[in-house]
Amino acid sequence: MIRRKRARRPFGSTVAAPGWGESTFAELSWDKSRSASLRWAVGGAILGVAVALVAFAPAAWLARSVASASGQRVLLADARGTVWSGSAVAVLTGGPGSRDASALPGRLNWTLGWHGLGLELHARHPCCLNGDVALQIRPGLGRYTLTLVPPSGWVGQWPAALLGGLGTPWNTMELGGSVRLVSPALKLESVQGR
């Protein structure tokens, strides 16, 4: 007498759910459920990385964008921290290829946060700024507005010799004394890049 072994089914019937493993629809539903959860997991991971990049963006990124926006005339050297809260040494240069450069003494500290529909930058520089100076940045359709919210009295005071770092004509004047910025409010608006 020869007995044949029966092949075991990978998803056999159970006592609790007779015929469950044999249902084609149940198997398709299970496959869809697994692929949907995988899509949600990948989407969540991508969203988490994007939020982390924004939340912990290094201050060097801000330094690079300031240098680019100013035509390499204002540099934030030795940038530390994040875009949202950091510090750097402010350097004035004559632009690309220039050998003239002047660094402000001490470190410029900043915090950047949300203010209404825009951003507000608070800057502190012990040598040159009068307390905490706020700059509000409001973007719009094809425009942006910069508003200086000064502290009471003067905004900033710098040695005039630092302007020599900007190159010609400032470096030929051999300026002395100091430059003081006093403003009740300053508002700059750029529309369509002008």
Sequence and secondary structure as in RCSB ss.txt:
>XXXX:A:sequence
MIRRKRARRPFGSTVAAPGWGESTFAELSWDKSRSASLRWAVGGAILGVAVALVAFAPAAWLARSVASASGQRVL
LADARGTVWSGSAVAVLTGGPGSRDASALPGRLNWTLGWHGLGLELHARHPCCLNGDVALQIRPGLGRYTLTLVP
PSGWVGQWPAALLGGLGTPWNTMELGGSVRLVSPALKLESVQGR
>XXXX:A:secstr
         TT   SSSTTGGG HHHHHHHHHHHHHHHHHHHHHHHHHHHHHHHHT BHHHHHHHHHHHTTTSEE
EEEEEEBSSEEEEEEEEE STT   EEE SS EEEEEEEETTEEEEEEE TTTBSS EEEEEEEETTEEEEEEE 
 SS SEEEEGGGGGGG TTHHHH   SEEEE  S EEEEEETT 
